[in-house]
Amino acid sequence: MGKPEPLTEVLGWTHGVLWISMSAACLIAARSRMVPLRVAVAVAVLGGIGPFFGSFEFERESRRRPAAHPPNGPR
């Protein structure tokens, strides 16, 4: 196989580095108990297969958690 086009190579590396960074951030957030481990695993592991697994888990978790601040709270 030949060498990829320069733009394709740059975009590929950028995508990979950003995905690894996002996965590390999610795992750190899970360790700090900011997000559940299930959400962090969905982003870090399943996100490599399909990008919407993490989005689905974040949405699902936001519906499960009680609101920390009600939308019409005290002013």
All heavy atoms as a GROMACS GRO file, in nm:
protein
  570
    1MET      N    1   0.084  -0.118   0.000
    1MET     CA    2   0.000   0.000   0.000
    1MET      C    3   0.088   0.124   0.000
    1MET      O    4   0.194   0.125   0.060
    1MET     CB    5  -0.090   0.003   0.122
    1MET     CG    6  -0.199  -0.098   0.122
    1MET     SD    7  -0.315  -0.052   0.250
    1MET     CE    8  -0.455  -0.132   0.183
    2GLY      N    9   0.035   0.227  -0.061
    2GLY     CA   10   0.108   0.352  -0.066
    2GLY      C   11   0.085   0.436   0.058
    2GLY      O   12   0.004   0.404   0.144
    3LYS      N   13   0.158   0.542   0.062
    3LYS     CA   14   0.145   0.635   0.174
    3LYS      C   15   0.017   0.717   0.155
    3LYS      O   16  -0.015   0.759   0.045
    3LYS     CB   17   0.266   0.727   0.178
    3LYS     CG   18   0.268   0.816   0.297
    3LYS     CD   19   0.396   0.894   0.305
    3LYS     CE   20   0.380   0.986   0.424
    3LYS     NZ   21   0.495   1.047   0.471
    4PRO      N   22  -0.061   0.744   0.264
    4PRO     CA   23  -0.184   0.823   0.250
    4PRO      C   24  -0.152   0.968   0.213
    4PRO      O   25  -0.041   1.016   0.234
    4PRO     CB   26  -0.250   0.812   0.386
    4PRO     CG   27  -0.144   0.775   0.480
    4PRO     CD   28  -0.040   0.701   0.400
    5GLU      N   29  -0.252   1.033   0.164
    5GLU     CA   30  -0.240   1.176   0.133
    5GLU      C   31  -0.204   1.251   0.262
    5GLU      O   32  -0.247   1.211   0.371
    5GLU     CB   33  -0.371   1.229   0.077
    5GLU     CG   34  -0.410   1.170  -0.056
    5GLU     CD   35  -0.319   1.217  -0.168
    5GLU    OE1   36  -0.276   1.335  -0.166
    5GLU    OE2   37  -0.289   1.135  -0.255
    6PRO      N   38  -0.129   1.361   0.252
    6PRO     CA   39  -0.090   1.434   0.374
    6PRO      C   40  -0.209   1.480   0.459
    6PRO      O   41  -0.206   1.465   0.581
    6PRO     CB   42  -0.012   1.554   0.320
    6PRO     CG   43   0.036   1.512   0.187
    6PRO     CD   44  -0.067   1.417   0.133
    7LEU      N   45  -0.313   1.533   0.395
    7LEU     CA   46  -0.428   1.579   0.472
    7LEU      C   47  -0.499   1.463   0.542
    7LEU      O   48  -0.538   1.474   0.659
    7LEU     CB   49  -0.527   1.654   0.382
    7LEU     CG   50  -0.649   1.713   0.452
    7LEU    CD1   51  -0.607   1.812   0.559
    7LEU    CD2   52  -0.742   1.778   0.352
    8THR      N   53  -0.511   1.351   0.475
    8THR     CA   54  -0.573   1.232   0.534
    8THR      C   55  -0.493   1.184   0.654
    8THR      O   56  -0.550   1.149   0.758
    8THR     CB   57  -0.584   1.120   0.430
    8THR    OG1   58  -0.654   1.167   0.316
    8THR    CG2   59  -0.654   0.998   0.486
    9GLU      N   60  -0.363   1.186   0.642
    9GLU     CA   61  -0.277   1.143   0.753
    9GLU      C   62  -0.289   1.236   0.872
    9GLU      O   63  -0.303   1.193   0.986
    9GLU     CB   64  -0.132   1.136   0.705
    9GLU     CG   65  -0.040   1.073   0.807
    9GLU     CD   66   0.098   1.048   0.752
    9GLU    OE1   67   0.128   1.087   0.638
    9GLU    OE2   68   0.178   0.988   0.826
   10VAL      N   69  -0.289   1.367   0.847
   10VAL     CA   70  -0.301   1.465   0.957
   10VAL      C   71  -0.436   1.452   1.026
   10VAL      O   72  -0.444   1.450   1.149
   10VAL     CB   73  -0.280   1.609   0.903
   10VAL    CG1   74  -0.319   1.712   1.006
   10VAL    CG2   75  -0.135   1.629   0.861
   11LEU      N   76  -0.543   1.440   0.947
   11LEU     CA   77  -0.675   1.426   1.008
   11LEU      C   78  -0.689   1.295   1.084
   11LEU      O   79  -0.752   1.290   1.191
   11LEU     CB   80  -0.783   1.437   0.901
   11LEU     CG   81  -0.802   1.575   0.839
   11LEU    CD1   82  -0.904   1.571   0.727
   11LEU    CD2   83  -0.841   1.677   0.943
   12GLY      N   84  -0.630   1.189   1.034
   12GLY     CA   85  -0.633   1.061   1.104
   12GLY      C   86  -0.562   1.067   1.238
   12GLY      O   87  -0.614   1.020   1.340
   13TRP      N   88  -0.442   1.124   1.238
   13TRP     CA   89  -0.367   1.137   1.363
   13TRP      C   90  -0.440   1.229   1.462
   13TRP      O   91  -0.447   1.200   1.581
   13TRP     CB   92  -0.226   1.192   1.337
   13TRP     CG   93  -0.131   1.084   1.300
   13TRP    CD1   94  -0.092   1.048   1.175
   13TRP    CD2   95  -0.061   0.998   1.390
   13TRP    NE1   96  -0.002   0.945   1.181
   13TRP    CE2   97   0.019   0.912   1.312
   13TRP    CE3   98  -0.059   0.986   1.528
   13TRP    CZ2   99   0.099   0.814   1.370
   13TRP    CZ3  100   0.022   0.889   1.584
   13TRP    CH2  101   0.099   0.804   1.505
   14THR      N  102  -0.495   1.339   1.412
   14THR     CA  103  -0.567   1.431   1.499
   14THR      C  104  -0.689   1.363   1.562
   14THR      O  105  -0.712   1.374   1.682
   14THR     CB  106  -0.614   1.555   1.419
   14THR    OG1  107  -0.499   1.616   1.360
   14THR    CG2  108  -0.685   1.654   1.507
   15HIS      N  109  -0.762   1.288   1.482
   15HIS     CA  110  -0.879   1.216   1.532
   15HIS      C  111  -0.836   1.116   1.639
   15HIS      O  112  -0.899   1.105   1.745
   15HIS     CB  113  -0.948   1.145   1.416
   15HIS     CG  114  -1.065   1.064   1.458
   15HIS    ND1  115  -1.056   0.930   1.486
   15HIS    CD2  116  -1.194   1.098   1.479
   15HIS    CE1  117  -1.175   0.886   1.522
   15HIS    NE2  118  -1.261   0.986   1.518
   16GLY      N  119  -0.730   1.041   1.614
   16GLY     CA  120  -0.684   0.942   1.711
   16GLY      C  121  -0.639   1.003   1.842
   16GLY      O  122  -0.675   0.956   1.950
   17VAL      N  123  -0.562   1.110   1.834
   17VAL     CA  124  -0.512   1.176   1.956
   17VAL      C  125  -0.627   1.236   2.035
   17VAL      O  126  -0.632   1.225   2.158
   17VAL     CB  127  -0.406   1.283   1.919
   17VAL    CG1  128  -0.373   1.372   2.038
   17VAL    CG2  129  -0.279   1.216   1.867
   18LEU      N  130  -0.723   1.298   1.966
   18LEU     CA  131  -0.838   1.356   2.036
   18LEU      C  132  -0.925   1.248   2.100
   18LEU      O  133  -0.975   1.267   2.212
   18LEU     CB  134  -0.921   1.443   1.941
   18LEU     CG  135  -0.856   1.574   1.900
   18LEU    CD1  136  -0.940   1.644   1.794
   18LEU    CD2  137  -0.834   1.664   2.020
   19TRP      N  138  -0.943   1.135   2.032
   19TRP     CA  139  -1.023   1.026   2.090
   19TRP      C  140  -0.954   0.970   2.215
   19TRP      O  141  -1.020   0.944   2.316
   19TRP     CB  142  -1.048   0.916   1.987
   19TRP     CG  143  -1.128   0.804   2.042
   19TRP    CD1  144  -1.259   0.808   2.081
   19TRP    CD2  145  -1.083   0.672   2.069
   19TRP    NE1  146  -1.297   0.685   2.129
   19TRP    CE2  147  -1.190   0.600   2.123
   19TRP    CE3  148  -0.960   0.608   2.053
   19TRP    CZ2  149  -1.179   0.467   2.161
   19TRP    CZ3  150  -0.950   0.476   2.089
   19TRP    CH2  151  -1.059   0.407   2.143
   20ILE      N  152  -0.823   0.951   2.208
   20ILE     CA  153  -0.750   0.901   2.325
   20ILE      C  154  -0.760   1.002   2.439
   20ILE      O  155  -0.780   0.964   2.556
   20ILE     CB  156  -0.604   0.870   2.288
   20ILE    CG1  157  -0.600   0.748   2.196
   20ILE    CG2  158  -0.519   0.849   2.412
   20ILE    CD1  159  -0.465   0.723   2.132
   21SER      N  160  -0.748   1.131   2.409
   21SER     CA  161  -0.759   1.234   2.513
   21SER      C  162  -0.898   1.234   2.577
   21SER      O  163  -0.912   1.245   2.698
   21SER     CB  164  -0.730   1.372   2.454
   21SER     OG  165  -0.602   1.375   2.399
   22MET      N  166  -1.002   1.223   2.494
   22MET     CA  167  -1.139   1.220   2.546
   22MET      C  168  -1.161   1.096   2.632
   22MET      O  169  -1.225   1.102   2.738
   22MET     CB  170  -1.239   1.222   2.431
   22MET     CG  171  -1.382   1.221   2.477
   22MET     SD  172  -1.499   1.217   2.342
   22MET     CE  173  -1.460   1.061   2.267
   23SER      N  174  -1.107   0.983   2.589
   23SER     CA  175  -1.121   0.860   2.667
   23SER      C  176  -1.051   0.874   2.801
   23SER      O  177  -1.107   0.836   2.905
   23SER     CB  178  -1.061   0.742   2.590
   23SER     OG  179  -1.132   0.722   2.470
   24ALA      N  180  -0.932   0.931   2.802
   24ALA     CA  181  -0.860   0.952   2.928
   24ALA      C  182  -0.935   1.047   3.019
   24ALA      O  183  -0.946   1.024   3.140
   24ALA     CB  184  -0.719   1.004   2.900
   25ALA      N  185  -0.992   1.154   2.962
   25ALA     CA  186  -1.068   1.250   3.042
   25ALA      C  187  -1.191   1.184   3.104
   25ALA      O  188  -1.223   1.209   3.221
   25ALA     CB  189  -1.110   1.369   2.956
   26CYS      N  190  -1.257   1.097   3.029
   26CYS     CA  191  -1.374   1.028   3.083
   26CYS      C  192  -1.335   0.931   3.194
   26CYS      O  193  -1.406   0.920   3.294
   26CYS     CB  194  -1.448   0.953   2.972
   26CYS     SG  195  -1.549   1.062   2.873
   27LEU      N  196  -1.225   0.862   3.177
   27LEU     CA  197  -1.181   0.770   3.282
   27LEU      C  198  -1.138   0.846   3.408
   27LEU      O  199  -1.164   0.801   3.520
   27LEU     CB  200  -1.069   0.681   3.230
   27LEU     CG  201  -1.113   0.584   3.119
   27LEU    CD1  202  -0.993   0.510   3.063
   27LEU    CD2  203  -1.217   0.487   3.170
   28ILE      N  204  -1.075   0.961   3.392
   28ILE     CA  205  -1.039   1.044   3.508
   28ILE      C  206  -1.166   1.095   3.576
   28ILE      O  207  -1.176   1.097   3.698
   28ILE     CB  208  -0.947   1.159   3.464
   28ILE    CG1  209  -0.810   1.104   3.425
   28ILE    CG2  210  -0.934   1.264   3.574
   28ILE    CD1  211  -0.720   1.204   3.355
   29ALA      N  212  -1.265   1.136   3.496
   29ALA     CA  213  -1.392   1.182   3.552
   29ALA      C  214  -1.463   1.070   3.628
   29ALA      O  215  -1.525   1.094   3.731
   29ALA     CB  216  -1.482   1.238   3.442
   30ALA      N  217  -1.453   0.949   3.578
   30ALA     CA  218  -1.515   0.836   3.648
   30ALA      C  219  -1.443   0.809   3.779
   30ALA      O  220  -1.507   0.780   3.881
   30ALA     CB  221  -1.512   0.711   3.560
   31ARG      N  222  -1.312   0.820   3.776
   31ARG     CA  223  -1.236   0.798   3.900
   31ARG      C  224  -1.267   0.906   4.004
   31ARG      O  225  -1.268   0.880   4.123
   31ARG     CB  226  -1.087   0.796   3.869
   31ARG     CG  227  -1.004   0.758   3.985
   31ARG     CD  228  -0.860   0.744   3.947
   31ARG     NE  229  -0.783   0.722   4.067
   31ARG     CZ  230  -0.695   0.626   4.082
   31ARG    NH1  231  -0.671   0.546   3.982
   31ARG    NH2  232  -0.630   0.612   4.193
   32SER      N  233  -1.295   1.028   3.956
   32SER     CA  234  -1.330   1.138   4.046
   32SER      C  235  -1.478   1.137   4.082
   32SER      O  236  -1.526   1.228   4.149
   32SER     CB  237  -1.299   1.272   3.978
   32SER     OG  238  -1.163   1.280   3.945
   33ARG      N  239  -1.550   1.038   4.032
   33ARG     CA  240  -1.694   1.020   4.056
   33ARG      C  241  -1.778   1.134   4.001
   33ARG      O  242  -1.883   1.168   4.053
   33ARG     CB  243  -1.722   1.000   4.204
   33ARG     CG  244  -1.658   0.874   4.258
   33ARG     CD  245  -1.686   0.857   4.405
   33ARG     NE  246  -1.606   0.750   4.459
   33ARG     CZ  247  -1.658   0.634   4.499
   33ARG    NH1  248  -1.785   0.612   4.490
   33ARG    NH2  249  -1.579   0.542   4.547
   34MET      N  250  -1.730   1.195   3.892
   34MET     CA  251  -1.808   1.299   3.824
   34MET      C  252  -1.906   1.236   3.726
   34MET      O  253  -2.012   1.292   3.701
   34MET     CB  254  -1.715   1.395   3.751
   34MET     CG  255  -1.627   1.475   3.845
   34MET     SD  256  -1.504   1.572   3.760
   34MET     CE  257  -1.604   1.693   3.683
   35VAL      N  258  -1.868   1.123   3.668
   35VAL     CA  259  -1.957   1.046   3.580
   35VAL      C  260  -1.949   0.901   3.623
   35VAL      O  261  -1.847   0.857   3.678
   35VAL     CB  262  -1.918   1.059   3.430
   35VAL    CG1  263  -1.929   1.201   3.383
   35VAL    CG2  264  -1.781   1.004   3.404
   36PRO      N  265  -2.054   0.825   3.602
   36PRO     CA  266  -2.051   0.683   3.638
   36PRO      C  267  -1.953   0.606   3.549
   36PRO      O  268  -1.926   0.646   3.435
   36PRO     CB  269  -2.193   0.635   3.613
   36PRO     CG  270  -2.277   0.756   3.601
   36PRO     CD  271  -2.187   0.866   3.560
   37LEU      N  272  -1.901   0.498   3.600
   37LEU     CA  273  -1.807   0.416   3.525
   37LEU      C  274  -1.869   0.366   3.396
   37LEU      O  275  -1.802   0.358   3.293
   37LEU     CB  276  -1.760   0.298   3.612
   37LEU     CG  277  -1.656   0.206   3.548
   37LEU    CD1  278  -1.530   0.284   3.515
   37LEU    CD2  279  -1.626   0.090   3.640
   38ARG      N  280  -1.997   0.337   3.399
   38ARG     CA  281  -2.066   0.289   3.279
   38ARG      C  282  -2.057   0.390   3.164
   38ARG      O  283  -2.035   0.354   3.050
   38ARG     CB  284  -2.212   0.262   3.314
   38ARG     CG  285  -2.294   0.215   3.198
   38ARG     CD  286  -2.438   0.193   3.242
   38ARG     NE  287  -2.517   0.153   3.130
   38ARG     CZ  288  -2.606   0.059   3.134
   38ARG    NH1  289  -2.630  -0.004   3.247
   38ARG    NH2  290  -2.675   0.028   3.027
   39VAL      N  291  -2.072   0.517   3.195
   39VAL     CA  292  -2.063   0.622   3.094
   39VAL      C  293  -1.920   0.633   3.042
   39VAL      O  294  -1.897   0.643   2.921
   39VAL     CB  295  -2.112   0.757   3.149
   39VAL    CG1  296  -2.088   0.870   3.050
   39VAL    CG2  297  -2.258   0.750   3.187
   40ALA      N  298  -1.823   0.629   3.132
   40ALA     CA  299  -1.683   0.639   3.090
   40ALA      C  300  -1.644   0.522   3.000
   40ALA      O  301  -1.574   0.541   2.899
   40ALA     CB  302  -1.592   0.644   3.213
   41VAL      N  303  -1.689   0.403   3.032
   41VAL     CA  304  -1.658   0.286   2.949
   41VAL      C  305  -1.727   0.297   2.814
   41VAL      O  306  -1.669   0.265   2.711
   41VAL     CB  307  -1.698   0.155   3.022
   41VAL    CG1  308  -1.693   0.036   2.929
   41VAL    CG2  309  -1.606   0.134   3.141
   42ALA      N  310  -1.849   0.347   2.814
   42ALA     CA  311  -1.921   0.364   2.687
   42ALA      C  312  -1.847   0.460   2.595
   42ALA      O  313  -1.834   0.436   2.476
   42ALA     CB  314  -2.063   0.414   2.712
   43VAL      N  315  -1.793   0.567   2.651
   43VAL     CA  316  -1.719   0.663   2.570
   43VAL      C  317  -1.584   0.606   2.528
   43VAL      O  318  -1.547   0.612   2.410
   43VAL     CB  319  -1.700   0.795   2.648
   43VAL    CG1  320  -1.605   0.889   2.574
   43VAL    CG2  321  -1.833   0.863   2.670
   44ALA      N  322  -1.510   0.549   2.622
   44ALA     CA  323  -1.374   0.506   2.594
   44ALA      C  324  -1.367   0.380   2.508
   44ALA      O  325  -1.288   0.373   2.415
   44ALA     CB  326  -1.298   0.483   2.725
   45VAL      N  327  -1.449   0.281   2.537
   45VAL     CA  328  -1.440   0.153   2.467
   45VAL      C  329  -1.538   0.148   2.350
   45VAL      O  330  -1.498   0.127   2.236
   45VAL     CB  331  -1.466   0.036   2.565
   45VAL    CG1  332  -1.463  -0.096   2.492
   45VAL    CG2  333  -1.362   0.037   2.676
   46LEU      N  334  -1.664   0.166   2.378
   46LEU     CA  335  -1.764   0.155   2.273
   46LEU      C  336  -1.758   0.273   2.176
   46LEU      O  337  -1.802   0.262   2.062
   46LEU     CB  338  -1.904   0.144   2.333
   46LEU     CG  339  -1.927   0.020   2.419
   46LEU    CD1  340  -2.065   0.023   2.481
   46LEU    CD2  341  -1.906  -0.106   2.339
   47GLY      N  342  -1.704   0.385   2.220
   47GLY     CA  343  -1.690   0.501   2.132
   47GLY      C  344  -1.600   0.473   2.013
   47GLY      O  345  -1.614   0.536   1.909
   48GLY      N  346  -1.509   0.378   2.027
   48GLY     CA  347  -1.424   0.341   1.914
   48GLY      C  348  -1.500   0.264   1.809
   48GLY      O  349  -1.463   0.264   1.692
   49ILE      N  350  -1.606   0.199   1.848
   49ILE     CA  351  -1.688   0.121   1.753
   49ILE      C  352  -1.792   0.212   1.688
   49ILE      O  353  -1.810   0.210   1.568
   49ILE     CB  354  -1.757   0.004   1.826
   49ILE    CG1  355  -1.652  -0.089   1.885
   49ILE    CG2  356  -1.850  -0.070   1.732
   49ILE    CD1  357  -1.709  -0.190   1.982
   50GLY      N  358  -1.861   0.287   1.769
   50GLY     CA  359  -1.965   0.378   1.720
   50GLY      C  360  -1.969   0.501   1.808
   50GLY      O  361  -1.978   0.489   1.930
   51PRO      N  362  -1.961   0.620   1.752
   51PRO     CA  363  -1.947   0.741   1.832
   51PRO      C  364  -2.070   0.777   1.914
   51PRO      O  365  -2.061   0.858   2.004
   51PRO     CB  366  -1.919   0.849   1.728
   51PRO     CG  367  -1.978   0.798   1.602
   51PRO     CD  368  -1.963   0.649   1.610
   52PHE      N  369  -2.184   0.716   1.886
   52PHE     CA  370  -2.305   0.757   1.956
   52PHE      C  371  -2.332   0.679   2.083
   52PHE      O  372  -2.425   0.712   2.156
   52PHE     CB  373  -2.425   0.749   1.860
   52PHE     CG  374  -2.406   0.839   1.743
   52PHE    CD1  375  -2.381   0.788   1.618
   52PHE    CD2  376  -2.411   0.976   1.759
   52PHE    CE1  377  -2.361   0.871   1.510
   52PHE    CE2  378  -2.391   1.062   1.651
   52PHE     CZ  379  -2.366   1.008   1.526
   53PHE      N  380  -2.253   0.577   2.114
   53PHE     CA  381  -2.271   0.504   2.240
   53PHE      C  382  -2.250   0.597   2.359
   53PHE      O  383  -2.327   0.597   2.453
   53PHE     CB  384  -2.173   0.387   2.250
   53PHE     CG  385  -2.211   0.268   2.167
   53PHE    CD1  386  -2.133   0.230   2.060
   53PHE    CD2  387  -2.324   0.194   2.196
   53PHE    CE1  388  -2.167   0.121   1.983
   53PHE    CE2  389  -2.359   0.085   2.120
   53PHE     CZ  390  -2.280   0.048   2.013
   54GLY      N  391  -2.143   0.676   2.355
   54GLY     CA  392  -2.115   0.769   2.464
   54GLY      C  393  -2.223   0.875   2.478
   54GLY      O  394  -2.267   0.907   2.588
   55SER      N  395  -2.270   0.928   2.366
   55SER     CA  396  -2.376   1.028   2.368
   55SER      C  397  -2.504   0.969   2.428
   55SER      O  398  -2.572   1.033   2.508
   55SER     CB  399  -2.406   1.079   2.227
   55SER     OG  400  -2.291   1.137   2.172
   56PHE      N  401  -2.535   0.846   2.388
   56PHE     CA  402  -2.654   0.778   2.440
   56PHE      C  403  -2.644   0.759   2.591
   56PHE      O  404  -2.739   0.786   2.664
   56PHE     CB  405  -2.671   0.643   2.371
   56PHE     CG  406  -2.782   0.560   2.427
   56PHE    CD1  407  -2.914   0.590   2.399
   56PHE    CD2  408  -2.755   0.452   2.509
   56PHE    CE1  409  -3.017   0.515   2.451
   56PHE    CE2  410  -2.857   0.375   2.563
   56PHE     CZ  411  -2.988   0.407   2.533
   57GLU      N  412  -2.527   0.717   2.640
   57GLU     CA  413  -2.510   0.695   2.784
   57GLU      C  414  -2.515   0.826   2.862
   57GLU      O  415  -2.571   0.830   2.972
   57GLU     CB  416  -2.380   0.620   2.813
   57GLU     CG  417  -2.387   0.473   2.781
   57GLU     CD  418  -2.490   0.400   2.864
   57GLU    OE1  419  -2.510   0.430   2.983
   57GLU    OE2  420  -2.552   0.308   2.809
   58PHE      N  421  -2.458   0.935   2.808
   58PHE     CA  422  -2.466   1.063   2.876
   58PHE      C  423  -2.612   1.108   2.886
   58PHE      O  424  -2.656   1.157   2.990
   58PHE     CB  425  -2.384   1.170   2.804
   58PHE     CG  426  -2.242   1.178   2.852
   58PHE    CD1  427  -2.137   1.139   2.770
   58PHE    CD2  428  -2.212   1.226   2.978
   58PHE    CE1  429  -2.007   1.146   2.813
   58PHE    CE2  430  -2.082   1.233   3.023
   58PHE     CZ  431  -1.979   1.193   2.940
   59GLU      N  432  -2.688   1.094   2.778
   59GLU     CA  433  -2.829   1.133   2.779
   59GLU      C  434  -2.908   1.047   2.877
   59GLU      O  435  -2.990   1.096   2.954
   59GLU     CB  436  -2.888   1.121   2.638
   59GLU     CG  437  -3.032   1.161   2.628
   59GLU     CD  438  -3.056   1.306   2.663
   59GLU    OE1  439  -2.966   1.389   2.641
   59GLU    OE2  440  -3.166   1.337   2.713
   60ARG      N  441  -2.882   0.918   2.876
   60ARG     CA  442  -2.951   0.826   2.967
   60ARG      C  443  -2.921   0.860   3.113
   60ARG      O  444  -3.010   0.860   3.197
   60ARG     CB  445  -2.906   0.684   2.934
   60ARG     CG  446  -2.978   0.578   3.005
   60ARG     CD  447  -2.940   0.446   2.947
   60ARG     NE  448  -2.956   0.344   3.047
   60ARG     CZ  449  -2.919   0.220   3.034
   60ARG    NH1  450  -2.861   0.181   2.924
   60ARG    NH2  451  -2.939   0.134   3.129
   61GLU      N  452  -2.794   0.890   3.142
   61GLU     CA  453  -2.755   0.924   3.279
   61GLU      C  454  -2.817   1.058   3.322
   61GLU      O  455  -2.858   1.073   3.437
   61GLU     CB  456  -2.604   0.930   3.291
   61GLU     CG  457  -2.554   0.955   3.431
   61GLU     CD  458  -2.591   0.846   3.530
   61GLU    OE1  459  -2.611   0.730   3.489
   61GLU    OE2  460  -2.601   0.878   3.650
   62SER      N  461  -2.825   1.155   3.231
   62SER     CA  462  -2.884   1.284   3.268
   62SER      C  463  -3.032   1.270   3.303
   62SER      O  464  -3.084   1.346   3.384
   62SER     CB  465  -2.865   1.386   3.156
   62SER     OG  466  -2.945   1.354   3.046
   63ARG      N  467  -3.098   1.172   3.244
   63ARG     CA  468  -3.239   1.149   3.279
   63ARG      C  469  -3.254   1.073   3.410
   63ARG      O  470  -3.356   1.085   3.476
   63ARG     CB  471  -3.308   1.073   3.167
   63ARG     CG  472  -3.322   1.156   3.043
   63ARG     CD  473  -3.387   1.080   2.933
   63ARG     NE  474  -3.390   1.164   2.813
   63ARG     CZ  475  -3.464   1.139   2.710
   63ARG    NH1  476  -3.543   1.033   2.708
   63ARG    NH2  477  -3.461   1.218   2.607
   64ARG      N  478  -3.152   0.995   3.446
   64ARG     CA  479  -3.159   0.917   3.570
   64ARG      C  480  -3.126   1.001   3.692
   64ARG      O  481  -3.179   0.977   3.800
   64ARG     CB  482  -3.062   0.800   3.563
   64ARG     CG  483  -3.109   0.691   3.470
   64ARG     CD  484  -3.014   0.578   3.458
   64ARG     NE  485  -2.956   0.538   3.584
   64ARG     CZ  486  -2.854   0.454   3.594
   64ARG    NH1  487  -2.801   0.402   3.487
   64ARG    NH2  488  -2.807   0.420   3.711
   65ARG      N  489  -3.036   1.097   3.677
   65ARG     CA  490  -2.994   1.178   3.792
   65ARG      C  491  -3.097   1.286   3.824
   65ARG      O  492  -3.151   1.348   3.733
   65ARG     CB  493  -2.862   1.249   3.762
   65ARG     CG  494  -2.743   1.164   3.774
   65ARG     CD  495  -2.621   1.249   3.764
   65ARG     NE  496  -2.502   1.165   3.771
   65ARG     CZ  497  -2.382   1.213   3.784
   65ARG    NH1  498  -2.361   1.341   3.789
   65ARG    NH2  499  -2.279   1.132   3.791
   66PRO      N  500  -3.119   1.311   3.952
   66PRO     CA  501  -3.206   1.425   3.985
   66PRO      C  502  -3.133   1.555   3.952
   66PRO      O  503  -3.012   1.562   3.960
   66PRO     CB  504  -3.229   1.410   4.135
   66PRO     CG  505  -3.114   1.328   4.184
   66PRO     CD  506  -3.074   1.240   4.068
   67ALA      N  507  -3.208   1.655   3.917
   67ALA     CA  508  -3.148   1.783   3.882
   67ALA      C  509  -3.083   1.844   4.005
   67ALA      O  510  -3.144   1.854   4.111
   67ALA     CB  511  -3.252   1.877   3.825
   68ALA      N  512  -2.958   1.887   3.992
   68ALA     CA  513  -2.887   1.950   4.104
   68ALA      C  514  -2.945   2.087   4.132
   68ALA      O  515  -2.958   2.128   4.247
   68ALA     CB  516  -2.738   1.960   4.072
   69HIS      N  517  -2.979   2.159   4.027
   69HIS     CA  518  -3.038   2.292   4.041
   69HIS      C  519  -3.165   2.295   3.956
   69HIS      O  520  -3.158   2.281   3.835
   69HIS     CB  521  -2.941   2.400   3.992
   69HIS     CG  522  -2.811   2.398   4.064
   69HIS    ND1  523  -2.798   2.439   4.193
   69HIS    CD2  524  -2.689   2.357   4.025
   69HIS    CE1  525  -2.672   2.425   4.230
   69HIS    NE2  526  -2.603   2.375   4.130
   70PRO      N  527  -3.278   2.315   4.019
   70PRO     CA  528  -3.402   2.322   3.939
   70PRO      C  529  -3.395   2.439   3.841
   70PRO      O  530  -3.334   2.540   3.870
   70PRO     CB  531  -3.513   2.341   4.043
   70PRO     CG  532  -3.446   2.367   4.172
   70PRO     CD  533  -3.302   2.333   4.160
   71PRO      N  534  -3.458   2.424   3.724
   71PRO     CA  535  -3.449   2.530   3.622
   71PRO      C  536  -3.506   2.664   3.668
   71PRO      O  537  -3.456   2.767   3.631
   71PRO     CB  538  -3.529   2.475   3.504
   71PRO     CG  539  -3.588   2.348   3.546
   71PRO     CD  540  -3.534   2.311   3.680
   72ASN      N  541  -3.608   2.662   3.751
   72ASN     CA  542  -3.668   2.788   3.801
   72ASN      C  543  -3.637   2.805   3.949
   72ASN      O  544  -3.724   2.829   4.030
   72ASN     CB  545  -3.819   2.789   3.777
   72ASN     CG  546  -3.853   2.786   3.632
   72ASN    OD1  547  -3.779   2.842   3.551
   72ASN    ND2  548  -3.961   2.722   3.596
   73GLY      N  549  -3.510   2.793   3.983
   73GLY     CA  550  -3.466   2.803   4.122
   73GLY      C  551  -3.471   2.945   4.173
   73GLY      O  552  -3.513   3.038   4.103
   74PRO      N  553  -3.425   2.966   4.297
   74PRO     CA  554  -3.427   3.100   4.356
   74PRO      C  555  -3.337   3.195   4.279
   74PRO      O  556  -3.237   3.157   4.223
   74PRO     CB  557  -3.375   3.078   4.499
   74PRO     CG  558  -3.314   2.944   4.500
   74PRO     CD  559  -3.369   2.867   4.385
   75ARG      N  560  -3.376   3.318   4.279
   75ARG     CA  561  -3.299   3.421   4.206
   75ARG      C  562  -3.234   3.515   4.301
   75ARG      O  563  -3.263   3.549   4.401
   75ARG     CB  564  -3.389   3.498   4.112
   75ARG     CG  565  -3.440   3.408   4.006
   75ARG     CD  566  -3.531   3.482   3.914
   75ARG     NE  567  -3.584   3.385   3.821
   75ARG     CZ  568  -3.630   3.414   3.704
   75ARG    NH1  569  -3.627   3.537   3.661
   75ARG    NH2  570  -3.676   3.323   3.625
   0.00000   0.00000   0.00000
